[in-house]
């Protein structure tokens, strides 16, 4: 099976993990997570390469560690 080379990212609100999302970048993962929850795009602000805010809440994303088998 071919991979599209996207990574899985853990999306967090504060210190709480709220989901895992597959995306090209951490910021895209956070944006897509919020869009999937029904948040409107004009309410989401990109804060950096791995963070966005929505109505005062900050969402960050980081790559999920994947164990590779030989």
N, CA, C and O atoms as a GROMACS GRO file, in nm:
protein
  280
    1UNK      N    1   0.084  -0.118   0.000
    1UNK     CA    2   0.000   0.000   0.000
    1UNK      C    3   0.088   0.123   0.000
    1UNK      O    4   0.179   0.133   0.082
    2UNK      N    5   0.063   0.217  -0.089
    2UNK     CA    6   0.143   0.339  -0.100
    2UNK      C    7   0.101   0.438   0.008
    2UNK      O    8  -0.016   0.451   0.042
    3UNK      N    9   0.200   0.508   0.059
    3UNK     CA   10   0.175   0.609   0.161
    3UNK      C   11   0.174   0.747   0.096
    3UNK      O   12   0.250   0.771   0.002
    4UNK      N   13   0.089   0.836   0.144
    4UNK     CA   14   0.087   0.971   0.088
    4UNK      C   15   0.187   1.062   0.160
    4UNK      O   16   0.192   1.182   0.132
    5UNK      N   17   0.266   1.006   0.251
    5UNK     CA   18   0.374   1.072   0.322
    5UNK      C   19   0.328   1.176   0.426
    5UNK      O   20   0.411   1.250   0.479
    6UNK      N   21   0.200   1.181   0.455
    6UNK     CA   22   0.154   1.267   0.564
    6UNK      C   23   0.189   1.198   0.695
    6UNK      O   24   0.199   1.076   0.701
    7UNK      N   25   0.208   1.278   0.799
    7UNK     CA   26   0.238   1.224   0.931
    7UNK      C   27   0.115   1.233   1.021
    7UNK      O   28   0.024   1.312   0.995
    8UNK      N   29   0.114   1.153   1.125
    8UNK     CA   30   0.010   1.163   1.227
    8UNK      C   31   0.057   1.260   1.333
    8UNK      O   32   0.170   1.253   1.381
    9UNK      N   33  -0.032   1.352   1.370
    9UNK     CA   34  -0.001   1.453   1.470
    9UNK      C   35  -0.099   1.443   1.586
    9UNK      O   36  -0.219   1.423   1.566
   10UNK      N   37  -0.047   1.458   1.706
   10UNK     CA   38  -0.128   1.464   1.826
   10UNK      C   39  -0.170   1.610   1.845
   10UNK      O   40  -0.084   1.697   1.858
   11UNK      N   41  -0.301   1.636   1.847
   11UNK     CA   42  -0.352   1.771   1.864
   11UNK      C   43  -0.391   1.788   2.011
   11UNK      O   44  -0.465   1.707   2.067
   12UNK      N   45  -0.340   1.895   2.072
   12UNK     CA   46  -0.364   1.919   2.214
   12UNK      C   47  -0.428   2.055   2.238
   12UNK      O   48  -0.399   2.152   2.168
   13UNK      N   49  -0.514   2.060   2.336
   13UNK     CA   50  -0.569   2.185   2.388
   13UNK      C   51  -0.512   2.199   2.528
   13UNK      O   52  -0.552   2.128   2.620
   14UNK      N   53  -0.418   2.291   2.543
   14UNK     CA   54  -0.344   2.299   2.668
   14UNK      C   55  -0.258   2.175   2.681
   14UNK      O   56  -0.181   2.144   2.590
   15UNK      N   57  -0.270   2.103   2.792
   15UNK     CA   58  -0.195   1.978   2.810
   15UNK      C   59  -0.276   1.854   2.775
   15UNK      O   60  -0.224   1.742   2.783
   16UNK      N   61  -0.401   1.872   2.737
   16UNK     CA   62  -0.490   1.759   2.710
   16UNK      C   63  -0.492   1.725   2.562
   16UNK      O   64  -0.516   1.811   2.477
   17UNK      N   65  -0.465   1.599   2.530
   17UNK     CA   66  -0.474   1.554   2.392
   17UNK      C   67  -0.620   1.540   2.354
   17UNK      O   68  -0.698   1.474   2.423
   18UNK      N   69  -0.657   1.604   2.243
   18UNK     CA   70  -0.797   1.600   2.200
   18UNK      C   71  -0.817   1.517   2.074
   18UNK      O   72  -0.930   1.487   2.037
   19UNK      N   73  -0.708   1.479   2.008
   19UNK     CA   74  -0.723   1.396   1.890
   19UNK      C   75  -0.592   1.372   1.819
   19UNK      O   76  -0.490   1.433   1.850
   20UNK      N   77  -0.596   1.281   1.724
   20UNK     CA   78  -0.481   1.252   1.639
   20UNK      C   79  -0.528   1.275   1.496
   20UNK      O   80  -0.632   1.224   1.455
   21UNK      N   81  -0.450   1.351   1.422
   21UNK     CA   82  -0.491   1.389   1.288
   21UNK      C   83  -0.376   1.368   1.192
   21UNK      O   84  -0.261   1.392   1.227
   22UNK      N   85  -0.405   1.322   1.072
   22UNK     CA   86  -0.304   1.300   0.969
   22UNK      C   87  -0.298   1.425   0.881
   22UNK      O   88  -0.400   1.468   0.826
   23UNK      N   89  -0.177   1.484   0.867
   23UNK     CA   90  -0.165   1.609   0.791
   23UNK      C   91  -0.023   1.627   0.741
   23UNK      O   92   0.068   1.551   0.775
   24UNK      N   93  -0.004   1.730   0.659
   24UNK     CA   94   0.127   1.762   0.604
   24UNK      C   95   0.213   1.839   0.703
   24UNK      O   96   0.336   1.833   0.695
   25UNK      N   97   0.151   1.912   0.796
   25UNK     CA   98   0.227   1.993   0.893
   25UNK      C   99   0.149   1.999   1.025
   25UNK      O  100   0.029   1.970   1.028
   26UNK      N  101   0.216   2.036   1.133
   26UNK     CA  102   0.146   2.045   1.262
   26UNK      C  103   0.033   2.148   1.261
   26UNK      O  104  -0.076   2.123   1.313
   27UNK      N  105   0.058   2.265   1.201
   27UNK     CA  106  -0.046   2.369   1.198
   27UNK      C  107  -0.167   2.321   1.118
   27UNK      O  108  -0.281   2.347   1.156
   28UNK      N  109  -0.143   2.252   1.007
   28UNK     CA  110  -0.253   2.199   0.927
   28UNK      C  111  -0.333   2.097   1.007
   28UNK      O  112  -0.456   2.092   0.996
   29UNK      N  113  -0.265   2.015   1.087
   29UNK     CA  114  -0.335   1.916   1.169
   29UNK      C  115  -0.429   1.985   1.267
   29UNK      O  116  -0.543   1.944   1.284
   30UNK      N  117  -0.380   2.090   1.333
   30UNK     CA  118  -0.464   2.164   1.428
   30UNK      C  119  -0.581   2.232   1.357
   30UNK      O  120  -0.693   2.230   1.406
   31UNK      N  121  -0.554   2.292   1.241
   31UNK     CA  122  -0.661   2.357   1.164
   31UNK      C  123  -0.767   2.256   1.120
   31UNK      O  124  -0.887   2.281   1.134
   32UNK      N  125  -0.722   2.143   1.067
   32UNK     CA  126  -0.816   2.041   1.021
   32UNK      C  127  -0.895   1.980   1.136
   32UNK      O  128  -1.013   1.948   1.121
   33UNK      N  129  -0.831   1.965   1.252
   33UNK     CA  130  -0.903   1.914   1.369
   33UNK      C  131  -1.019   2.008   1.404
   33UNK      O  132  -1.132   1.964   1.424
   34UNK      N  133  -0.988   2.139   1.412
   34UNK     CA  134  -1.092   2.236   1.447
   34UNK      C  135  -1.201   2.242   1.341
   34UNK      O  136  -1.319   2.252   1.375
   35UNK      N  137  -1.163   2.237   1.214
   35UNK     CA  138  -1.263   2.238   1.108
   35UNK      C  139  -1.353   2.114   1.119
   35UNK      O  140  -1.474   2.122   1.094
   36UNK      N  141  -1.294   2.002   1.155
   36UNK     CA  142  -1.372   1.880   1.173
   36UNK      C  143  -1.468   1.888   1.291
   36UNK      O  144  -1.567   1.814   1.295
   37UNK      N  145  -1.439   1.974   1.384
   37UNK     CA  146  -1.527   1.993   1.500
   37UNK      C  147  -1.635   2.097   1.472
   37UNK      O  148  -1.719   2.124   1.558
   38UNK      N  149  -1.633   2.155   1.351
   38UNK     CA  150  -1.736   2.251   1.314
   38UNK      C  151  -1.699   2.396   1.336
   38UNK      O  152  -1.784   2.484   1.323
   39UNK      N  153  -1.574   2.424   1.370
   39UNK     CA  154  -1.530   2.562   1.391
   39UNK      C  155  -1.519   2.632   1.257
   39UNK      O  156  -1.471   2.574   1.159
   40UNK      N  157  -1.562   2.757   1.252
   40UNK     CA  158  -1.556   2.832   1.127
   40UNK      C  159  -1.414   2.883   1.102
   40UNK      O  160  -1.345   2.923   1.195
   41UNK      N  161  -1.373   2.880   0.977
   41UNK     CA  162  -1.238   2.920   0.939
   41UNK      C  163  -1.203   3.063   0.976
   41UNK      O  164  -1.087   3.092   1.006
   42UNK      N  165  -1.301   3.153   0.973
   42UNK     CA  166  -1.272   3.293   1.006
   42UNK      C  167  -1.254   3.315   1.156
   42UNK      O  168  -1.219   3.426   1.197
   43UNK      N  169  -1.276   3.214   1.239
   43UNK     CA  170  -1.254   3.224   1.384
   43UNK      C  171  -1.121   3.162   1.426
   43UNK      O  172  -1.081   3.174   1.542
   44UNK      N  173  -1.052   3.096   1.333
   44UNK     CA  174  -0.926   3.027   1.364
   44UNK      C  175  -0.810   3.114   1.319
   44UNK      O  176  -0.807   3.162   1.205
   45UNK      N  177  -0.712   3.134   1.408
   45UNK     CA  178  -0.595   3.216   1.377
   45UNK      C  179  -0.471   3.130   1.392
   45UNK      O  180  -0.450   3.067   1.496
   46UNK      N  181  -0.388   3.127   1.287
   46UNK     CA  182  -0.262   3.052   1.291
   46UNK      C  183  -0.162   3.133   1.374
   46UNK      O  184  -0.140   3.251   1.349
   47UNK      N  185  -0.102   3.068   1.475
   47UNK     CA  186  -0.010   3.137   1.566
   47UNK      C  187   0.136   3.099   1.543
   47UNK      O  188   0.225   3.160   1.604
   48UNK      N  189   0.163   3.004   1.461
   48UNK     CA  190   0.300   2.961   1.435
   48UNK      C  191   0.300   2.831   1.359
   48UNK      O  192   0.196   2.789   1.307
   49UNK      N  193   0.416   2.766   1.351
   49UNK     CA  194   0.424   2.644   1.272
   49UNK      C  195   0.351   2.524   1.332
   49UNK      O  196   0.327   2.425   1.264
   50UNK      N  197   0.315   2.533   1.461
   50UNK     CA  198   0.247   2.419   1.523
   50UNK      C  199   0.132   2.460   1.615
   50UNK      O  200   0.088   2.380   1.698
   51UNK      N  201   0.081   2.582   1.602
   51UNK     CA  202  -0.024   2.627   1.692
   51UNK      C  203  -0.126   2.716   1.622
   51UNK      O  204  -0.093   2.792   1.532
   52UNK      N  205  -0.252   2.703   1.666
   52UNK     CA  206  -0.360   2.789   1.621
   52UNK      C  207  -0.444   2.825   1.743
   52UNK      O  208  -0.438   2.757   1.846
   53UNK      N  209  -0.521   2.933   1.732
   53UNK     CA  210  -0.614   2.968   1.839
   53UNK      C  211  -0.755   2.974   1.782
   53UNK      O  212  -0.775   3.004   1.664
   54UNK      N  213  -0.850   2.944   1.868
   54UNK     CA  214  -0.991   2.952   1.834
   54UNK      C  215  -1.064   3.002   1.958
   54UNK      O  216  -1.066   2.935   2.061
   55UNK      N  217  -1.124   3.120   1.947
   55UNK     CA  218  -1.200   3.180   2.058
   55UNK      C  219  -1.120   3.182   2.188
   55UNK      O  220  -1.175   3.156   2.295
   56UNK      N  221  -0.991   3.212   2.179
   56UNK     CA  222  -0.907   3.224   2.298
   56UNK      C  223  -0.838   3.096   2.341
   56UNK      O  224  -0.747   3.101   2.424
   57UNK      N  225  -0.878   2.983   2.288
   57UNK     CA  226  -0.815   2.855   2.323
   57UNK      C  227  -0.702   2.827   2.224
   57UNK      O  228  -0.718   2.846   2.103
   58UNK      N  229  -0.589   2.780   2.276
   58UNK     CA  230  -0.475   2.748   2.191
   58UNK      C  231  -0.468   2.598   2.169
   58UNK      O  232  -0.477   2.519   2.263
   59UNK      N  233  -0.451   2.561   2.044
   59UNK     CA  234  -0.438   2.420   2.005
   59UNK      C  235  -0.301   2.404   1.941
   59UNK      O  236  -0.264   2.480   1.852
   60UNK      N  237  -0.227   2.304   1.987
   60UNK     CA  238  -0.095   2.275   1.932
   60UNK      C  239  -0.095   2.132   1.877
   60UNK      O  240  -0.182   2.051   1.909
   61UNK      N  241   0.004   2.105   1.793
   61UNK     CA  242   0.016   1.969   1.737
   61UNK      C  243   0.163   1.931   1.734
   61UNK      O  244   0.251   2.014   1.711
   62UNK      N  245   0.187   1.802   1.759
   62UNK     CA  246   0.324   1.749   1.751
   62UNK      C  247   0.317   1.610   1.690
   62UNK      O  248   0.217   1.539   1.706
   63UNK      N  249   0.423   1.571   1.620
   63UNK     CA  250   0.423   1.439   1.556
   63UNK      C  251   0.407   1.327   1.658
   63UNK      O  252   0.461   1.333   1.768
   64UNK      N  253   0.332   1.226   1.619
   64UNK     CA  254   0.316   1.106   1.702
   64UNK      C  255   0.433   1.014   1.673
   64UNK      O  256   0.465   0.986   1.558
   65UNK      N  257   0.497   0.967   1.778
   65UNK     CA  258   0.609   0.874   1.761
   65UNK      C  259   0.556   0.742   1.709
   65UNK      O  260   0.460   0.687   1.763
   66UNK      N  261   0.618   0.692   1.606
   66UNK     CA  262   0.577   0.568   1.543
   66UNK      C  263   0.692   0.469   1.552
   66UNK      O  264   0.804   0.498   1.510
   67UNK      N  265   0.664   0.352   1.606
   67UNK     CA  266   0.768   0.248   1.613
   67UNK      C  267   0.772   0.176   1.479
   67UNK      O  268   0.669   0.131   1.428
   68UNK      N  269   0.891   0.167   1.423
   68UNK     CA  270   0.906   0.098   1.296
   68UNK      C  271   0.955  -0.043   1.320
   68UNK      O  272   1.045  -0.067   1.400
   69UNK      N  273   0.894  -0.136   1.249
   69UNK     CA  274   0.935  -0.275   1.262
   69UNK      C  275   1.024  -0.311   1.144
   69UNK      O  276   0.997  -0.269   1.031
   70UNK      N  277   1.129  -0.387   1.168
   70UNK     CA  278   1.222  -0.421   1.058
   70UNK      C  279   1.160  -0.514   0.957
   70UNK      O  280   1.225  -0.552   0.859
   0.00000   0.00000   0.00000
